[in-house]
Amino acid sequence: MERNDLSRALVAFDQNSTLVAVVELSLKNWCVLGLVPGLKRQPHKTQEAGAERLLMLLERWRAEAVKAGSVISRMVVAFEAGRDGLWLARWLRARGIEAYVIHPSSIPVPREHRRAKSDRLDTEMLMRAVLGWLRGEAKHCSMARIPTAEEEDAKRPSREHESLVGERTRVINRMTSLLVCLGLPKVNIKLQRTAKRLDDLRTPEGEPLPPNALAQLRRDLERLAVIKAQLKAIERERLARLAVSPQHGTHPMILMLAKIMGVGIETADMLVHEVLTRHLRDQRAVARYGGLTGSPDESGSQRREQGLAKAGNGRVRRGMLQLAWRWLIHQKSSALAQWYRARTADGRKDTRKTMIVALARKLLIALWRYVTTGEVSAGVRLKAA
């Protein structure tokens, strides 16, 4: 069955019985523009931020439409995805209101160098896009899938783990840079024996480390110890959840992916919660969501490729590129690895760089087929039970 990619509405739109509102969200104020049946004007209201206030405004507009002789059988509210998250859409849907979250990058905007921009103009632009989407016309805008609170919370461990790994790298690089400035480029601060013997280190002049530099190194080592402890806690809790309830929710899919040589629990957890549990239409949608498709630039006789579009999920893109390199090590006999080696036989660096992206795209599609249909790619080695 064809899956809806949320690029257009599949429900007939009756403008005479549908109240439509778009909201421009901000920290203090919400700008709301409505299309109310029976009213000649388009009501526009800037009010204090708050879901209850928004609901009161919608009910007031409904009452005005009923007073004007219209029957409101449907209420639609849309707003752009952003820092405010998706809680408002879930809150509105729980109260019988259709709520949609718009991909901001799918809204066409004027291309003038100095275009006028205000909340009022933004809401008018959103209203035009939403009305076209409700009529079932393609390419007006795209809506984001609204996950449940549980699905959203399941992504937190993997995302926190990625953030902590980046923070750990920054702390180590900062300490390494400090040692290089002191003339100690060969000192490996990541070794435990080095961290314990900071007082014994000597600069090229034979002097001990300066007191302020030594104090900074000790503070950074304390930060590094906290980060490492938090990483171990996340990994330990994840393994405990999988061991206690291996058949709960997405756990079977994670364990299924982890059976493949070269795919660890962390990578499997990220892929499952970021992309593989989404109801994507086909393999093209999977690759596009992973940001692993090209962005051609064609005009007249000019033809060139600008590289990756990077319009999808950045975590999936980074994770798949790393997994593609590991795949060449742990799955040498697989059909995908042989495909890559056959096309990089010339040994050129540019060829390898281009083809590793193509391998990551094919690999993501192969993993998607594996978890959805059980089809194992040719030559893939699985871990012993």
CORNOR-V494667 format. One record per pair of residues at least 6 apart in sequence whose ideal C-beta (glycine too) atoms are under 6 Angstrom apart, sorted by the first residue. I is the first residue (numbers start at 1). J is the second residue. Records with the same first field share a line. If there is no record, write none. Layout:
I = J / J
//
This chain:
3 = 279 / 281
4 = 10
5 = 281
6 = 142 / 143
7 = 142
8 = 136 / 138
9 = 133 / 134 / 136
13 = 134 / 135
16 = 37
17 = 71 / 73
18 = 74
19 = 36 / 62 / 72 / 75
20 = 35 / 76
21 = 32 / 34 / 77
22 = 33 / 78 / 123 / 126 / 127 / 130
23 = 30 / 32 / 79
24 = 31 / 119 / 122 / 123
25 = 79 / 84
28 = 49
29 = 46
30 = 49
31 = 46 / 119 / 123
32 = 45
33 = 44 / 123 / 127
34 = 43 / 61
36 = 61 / 65
37 = 65 / 70
38 = 65 / 68 / 69 / 70
45 = 57
47 = 53
51 = 91
62 = 72
65 = 72
75 = 97
76 = 98
77 = 92 / 97 / 99
78 = 100 / 102 / 130
80 = 102 / 104
81 = 101 / 144
86 = 101 / 146
89 = 99 / 101 / 146
92 = 99
93 = 99
100 = 143
101 = 144
102 = 141
103 = 142 / 144
106 = 141 / 142
107 = 129 / 141
129 = 140 / 141
132 = 140
133 = 140 / 141
154 = 273
155 = 273
157 = 234 / 238
158 = 269 / 270
161 = 234
164 = 227 / 230 / 231
167 = 227
168 = 227
171 = 220 / 223 / 224
175 = 189 / 217 / 220
179 = 187
182 = 203
183 = 203 / 204
188 = 194
195 = 221
198 = 217
201 = 209
242 = 251
250 = 272 / 277
253 = 272 / 371
254 = 268 / 269 / 272
257 = 263 / 268
258 = 265 / 268
259 = 382 / 383
261 = 330 / 381 / 383
262 = 326 / 327 / 330 / 331
267 = 319 / 323
270 = 319
274 = 313 / 315 / 316
275 = 289 / 316
276 = 371
280 = 286
283 = 365
286 = 365 / 368
287 = 293 / 361
288 = 312
289 = 312 / 313
290 = 312 / 316 / 317 / 320 / 364
291 = 310 / 311 / 312 / 317
292 = 360 / 361
293 = 309
294 = 305
295 = 306 / 309
296 = 305
297 = 304 / 306
320 = 360 / 364
321 = 360
324 = 356 / 359 / 360 / 363
328 = 337
331 = 337
333 = 379
334 = 379 / 380
335 = 378 / 379
336 = 362
340 = 355 / 359
343 = 355
344 = 351 / 352 / 355
366 = 377
369 = 375
//
